[in-house]
């Protein structure tokens, strides 16, 4: 649908309550992805849900999912993150392994971006 043009100030969002990346950012993206990303149709909104690797999303779908997460982060926080960086992809433990690992990684990126 049309994206609302009004972006709430990040300060107002922060003062409301601490944001939970998993439930506030990732679960809504999962719901969206289930509708629009073929291999995400069975993706559950649960911390242990596998994104990358056996039982995870097809590689192109994972890329789409990550872009959707980046857009959601920007919508909610005003921060532009690049999650699929060389640095992220070269980690021994992929930050994209599960929803929980992705949430932890997004938290790290946001902390860095807002430092």
N, C-alpha and C positions, 0 to 999 in steps of 0.2 A: 504494500500500500504506500501512499505518499508519506514521506518522512516528515515529521513535524519540524518546523524550522526553529522552534523555540528551544534552546538548550539551557536547561537550568544551570545556574552557577554551581561549579563544583563545591564551593564552600557550603552552599545550602544543603547539598546532598550529604556532605561529610558530617554536618552538624546534626542531621536527622538521626542517624544511628550508624554504627560501623557497617560498612557494606560487606556482605558475605559473597565472595566471588562465586563460589559454587552454586548457591541458590539464587542469587540476584542476577548473575551474569550468564553462567553456563547452562543452568536448567532451562531458562527461556530460549536459549539458542538451540538446545536439544529439541525442544518442542517444535521450533521452526524447522529444524533440519529433518525431523521425522516426516514432515510434509513435503520437503523440497529436495532432499538429498537421498538418492536411491538406496545406497547401502546403509543409511542411518534409520531406515524405517523401523527397525527393531531396537534402536538405541534407547536404553532406559536412563532416566534421570536419577542416577545413583553414583556415588563416589567411585565404585569399583568398575563401572562400565568401561569396556576396552574401546579405545579410539584407534590405536595404532598397533599393528601386528596381528597375530592370529585371532580371528573373531572380531577384528576391528573394521574400520571403514576402508573402502577402496581408496587407493592413494589420491586420486583426483578429488574424491569426495572429502577426504581428510583436509586437503588444501582448501576446499570450499568452506568446510566447517570452521577452520582456523580463521579464514577471512570474515566469516559471520561473527565469530567471537571478537575479532578486532573491531568490527563495526559496532557491536553491542557495547564494548568497553568505551569506545569513543562517545557513543550516545549517552551513556550513563555517567561518565566521569569527565568527558572533555579531553581525555588523554589519548593520543594516537600511539598505539603500540605496533611494533612489527614483531609478531610472535614467531613466525617461521624464518628465523635468522640462521645464518651458518652456525653461529654459536649454539643455538638451541638444537640444531640438527646433528651437531657433532658431539653432543653430550653422550656419555656412556649409557645413562638411563634416560631414555627419551622423555621429555616433559609432556609429550603427547600420548603416552602409554594409556593413561586412564583419565577420566574426568577429574579425579582427585589430584593427579600429578599436574594436569593442566591448570587446575585452580591454584595450586601452590606456585606454579611458574608465573601465572598472570599476576598473582600477588607480589612476587619478587619484581616483576617488570614494572608494576605500578609504583612500588616503593622507590625503585630507582628513578622512575620518571618524575616523581613528585618530590624527590629529595632536593 
